[in-house]
Amino acid sequence: MKFVSLKPSSRDNKRYEIIFSEPKKTIHFGAKNGSTYIDHHNKIKRHNYLKRHIVNENWNEVNPGSISTILLWEK
């Protein structure tokens, strides 16, 4: 995938949107009012987030969950 930009989301309930040019794709991710590791740097909260989400997320594909994990939770 070819990255184009990262900016605040145009959706009311999402924090950011990331845009790719190849393939052409926009992904909105992160809860608008949520607190993440980039906000609080709490390793226990990060561990708990990752443990909770590993059962439902596919982090081997580019999707909102994997992007959140990488950018907002620094995994």
Protein Blocks (a to p, Z undefined) as FASTA:
>chain_A
ZZfbdcddfbfkbmbdcddfbdcddddehjfkbccfklnopaklmmmmmmmmmmmpcfkb
ccfklmmmmmmnoZZ
